[in-house]
């Protein structure tokens, strides 16, 4: 039997033996069996390898949607929420009475001799004890109530962690996606530069053959072709790395995207669409799940303190039991060669009920130390909130300035590219007419390529800044959560 099937079989058996649906198993879609394989080339493909089937153009929204459905780290956070919920339900169970059924049986046989010669007694007995016991905690200084509330806020805190994992996932996908667009754009720029240098190399070679230019001009363009080719290779590598990163974030087992996948063009968004930074600060301080997580931690530690106070209280329990004891005995005595046998059977039903109170006298220091420990935990949790609050403020201000700065740079580089393009075209005409030197053309082309790279880099940075601003304020347009996905099984 495989390791993956054994827990399921045990769970089904336990469900049958322990009470049906009330003790049902936790059902979920397990990770792909491929992750148990140590040899990549021998892995068996499954439905996750078909995630991108039929998709020709992959846009950012679709990439984020697929990531929410398949990213293992986010799915793990989802199951952590369910585990916290089950701990909360376990804590609620403390309010219910406990029932215990007991049954025991025993058999013994003894033989002993009297002082008189030839005299002995042999006894045997069979005993049973059957009982049903009930115990109900009536009062414990509100300790169980505080534990319930602590577990409730632990559940809420885990929910916030799941949401924060989703927030960071959306941001990571957006960055990887835009890195792909940037690498693809740089490749096209390098390709265009190479075509430009190849065109001039061909023309210069003809001039050299006619004796119109020196060999150094031909060599110059050959060098420029190689430089542009090197830029293409670098852009291709950056593209592949970004694709690998996006594929992993999307939970794609192949570790890379299909070659047939295409990407949309880079958005030329050079207009500011922002309010004042104070608006974004207010949104972030209300929305950020990591900040909410630390606030839930404060509530958890407060209930731990209340629980510690409850340890000074008496504990009152109600107890009741009903049962029956039976015994069947047989005694055989031998006295002077004659055997005398006697048999006896008894059953003793019984019932008892009562109330017990226990109070651990406050003569030791352990409970006092526990209270101070809980108070220290509260202090720590409150300062964690303060630290997280400051981090949110810093991230929002940084993201806001980053967006504004990159929009302004995009506008500036757009104007610069227009000017440099005109300059390069004029210098090329002058060089072809023999009115300027080769170094001037090299300089103009270099500035043109730099301006193109600065322009495309600024456009991608604007998109990254938008993703960053959405992330730090937690206003991502992708609203799907894993619990909204129909393919995920619920707890049953």
Helices and strands as residue ranges (DSSP letters): H 3-18, G 20-23, G 33-36, G 40-42, G 47-50, E 57-58, H 60-70, H 72-92, G 93-95, E 98-113, E 120-139, H 143-209, H 215-249, E 262-263, H 277-287, H 289-310, E 315-335, E 338-358, H 366-432, H 438-473, G 482-484
